[in-house]
Amino acid sequence: SLGEVEKNFEKARGEKILEVIMSYARLEFHEKTAISDKGDVYDAIAAGVNMLGEELKSSVVSLREKEQLLREIHHRVKNNMQIISSLLNLQTHNVQDQKFLALITESRNRINSMALVHEMLYATTDFSKIKLKNYTDILCGSIYKSYRKPDMKINFFIDIPADIFLEIDQMIHLGMILNEIVSNSLKYAFDNNEGIISISLKQIGPNYSFTIEDNGKGLPTDFNQEKDGNLGMQLIYMLTEQFNGTVKREQKTGVAYIIGWEIKN
């Protein structure tokens, strides 16, 4: 009957509209809904769906362009930092002064800690956050390679949940703090060039507690932060303050630093 044909026709139009909307959800915007000359409610919905598709297509293209731009920015920043690091590395070949050589090495490692953030952001689909465990593993390996001596045997124990991500600003600050603490341990803590550096992250209420400790000889009993602390130690406190964190140093079997900060939701 005519009524049955009309119902089937409207059902097909409704199913087509739903099919097009589902294709938009898959970010596929080539499908369009047909608009008849009836001017009925189906035509109004179809027109609205087509307009929605055009707006979504424009937004997605714009977003992809921005993502590509962000990716390119991180790539260029990383490359520029690596160029500076390479230049510093070249300088070490002609330097005989051990103090100056140490300054170059420290500067290079600080730059590398920041370059690693941009390198990891470039390699991920999320341009705002970095997985802390992966970053810590890579950075510690890089620092160890920088300071390692032929007879050095330092083991790293890293206990960080795999699902912890940090925003870029926090990661840059924390990466530099980690670089300073681990570098100090490798340079000063182990007289026999053997030992352990442990790094862990725990959630305590609304805060993270990030602990970096070694089992080395520790600091002298008369150590004075203001008088005896080097630039690296000063940076630890300064950088922690900059991202509204707290830092506590403890003398255990060696030296432990506990960095705390509020978890961002």
N, C-alpha and C positions, 0 to 999 in steps of 0.2 A: 504494500500500500504506500501511498504518497507520504503519510505520516511516518511510517517505518523508515522509509528512505531518508527523510529529513532528520530523524533521530540518529541514524547511522552516520549521516554526513556531519552532524554536529559533534558526535562522539569522536569521529576521525579528526575533526578540527581541534578538539580539546586535547586529544592524545598527541597531535603534532606540536601544539603549543608546549605541552609538558616535555616532549622530547627535546625541543629547542632549549628550554630552560635547563634541562639536565646537561645538555652539551655546553652551556655557558659555565656550569659548575665545573666542568672538566677543562675550562679555559679554551674551549673551541668555539669560535665566533663566526664561522662561515655559514652556519645554518640560519635561515630566516623563516618566520611564520608568514603564510600567505594571507593577504587581506582581500576579501571579496567586495562586491559592490552593494552588499546588504546593509552595511552600516550598523550591524547589531553588536551585542555585547562581546561576541567572539572577535569581531574586527577591532573593537576598542582594546581588548586584551592583547591581541596580536600586535597592534601598533605599539602598545606600551612595551611588550617584550622585545620588539625589534629595536626600539629606542634604548632600552636597557642594554641590549647586546652591543650597540655602538658605543655607549658610555663605558661599559666594562672593557671593551676592546681597547679604547683609548687609554683607560686607566692602567691596564695591564702593560701596554706598550710603553707608557710613560714610566711605570715602575721598573720594567726590565731595563730601560735606558738608564734609569738612576742606579739600579743595581750594577750595571756594567760600568758606569762612571765610578761608583764606590770601589768596585773591584780594581779598576785601573788606578785609582788614587792609592789604594793600599799597595798595589804592585810597584808603583813608582816610588812611594815612600820607602818601601823595603829595599828596592834597588839602590836608591840614593844612600841609604844607611849602610848597605853592604859595600858600596864604593868607598865611603869614608873608612869603614872598618878595614878594607883591603889596603887603602893607603897607609893607615896606621900600621898594619901588619908589615908592609914593605919597609917602613921606617925601622922596625926592630932589627932588620938584617944588618944595618950599619951602625947600630948603637952599642957602645961598649959600657957606658955608665949604667950600672944595674938599677939605680934608683929611677933614672929616666925611663929605662926599659920597663920597669914595673908600672910606672904611670901610664905608658902607652898601652900596656896589656890591660890595665884596669879600665881605661877609657874605651878600648875596643870591646871589652866584655859588656860594658854598660850600653854601648850602642847596639851590640848584638841582642841584648835582652829586649830592647824596644823593637828592633827589626823583626824579631821572631813573632811578636804580636801581629804585625802587619802581614807577615808571611802566612800565618795561620788564618787570618781573616780573609786573605786573598784566596785561600784554598777551600774555604767553606761556603755554604749557601746562606749562612746567617752572618751578616756583616756587623753585628752588634755584640756578639758574645763568643767567648773562647772556652774550650774545655780545659779546666785548670790542671787536671792530671797529665794530659798530653803535653801541655806547655811545660810543666815542671820536669817531666821526664827528659824532654829535649834540651831544655836549658841547662839542667844539671850535667847532662852528658857533654854539652859544649864547654861549660866552665871547667869540668874535670880535664877535658882534653887540653885546655889552655894552660892549666897549672901542673899537669901530671909530670912527674919525674920518672926516670927508668925503674926505680925501685919502689915507687908509690903504689900502695894497695888500699884504696879507700872504697868501701862498699856503701851504696846508697840504699836506704829502705824508705820507700815512698808509699804512704797510706792515705790516699785521697780518693773519695768516692768518684766513680767514673761519670756520674751524672751532674757534677757541679760545673756550672758555667759562670763566667764572670764577664762583666761589661768591659769594653776596651779601656776606659779610663782607669778603672780599678786594676785591670790586668797589667797595664804599663807600670803603675806604681808598685804593685806587688811583685812584678817581675824584676824590677830594679832592686827592691828590698831583698828578694831571694838571691839575686846575683851578689849583693854585697855580703850577706851572711855566709853563703856557701864559699865565696872567695876567701873571706877571712879565715874560715875553718881550714881550707886547703893550704893556706899560706902559713898559718901560725899554730894550729891546734895539735898537730901530730909530729912530735920530735922524731919518731921512728918511721914516719911515712906510712903508718898503718892505722886504720880506724874505721869508724862508722859515722855516717851523717844520716840522720833520720828526719823525715819531713812528713807531717800529718796534718789533716784538716778535720775538725769536728764541729758540729753544730751544738751550741750551748744556748738554749732559749732562742731569742731573736738574733743571736750573733754567731758569726763564724770565729773559730779559734784556730789559727794557722801556726804550727810549731815547727821550728827548724832548730835542730840540736845536734851536737857532736859529742863523742866520748873521748875527746882529747884532754890536754893537760889543764885546760881552763885558764882563766885570767888571773893575774897576780892578786894576792889578797889585798894589796894596797892600791889596786887599780882605781883610777879616778877618770870618769867619763870626760869631764871638761878638760882635764890636763893631759890625759894619755890617749884619749880616743882619736882615731885617725879619721880621714875624710869619709871613708866608707861607713864608719859607725855613725857619724853625724848625718849622713844621708838616710840611714835606716830610720832615724827618729823624724827627720824632716819630711821624708816621703810618706811615712805613716800618718803624720799630722795632716798632710795635704789631702788625703782621702778620708779624713775624719775617723781614723782608726786609733788604736792604742797599741803601745809596745811595752813589753815587760821582759827584762833580761834576768835569767836565773843561772846560778852556778849549781849544776848537778854533778855528774861524773865529768862533764865538760862544761860547755856553755850552751844555753838554750834561749832562744828568742820566741816569745809568744805574741803574735800579731792578731789583734781582734778588731772586728768591724761589724756593723749592722748589716743583716741580710736584706737585700732589696727584693721586694715582691714583684 
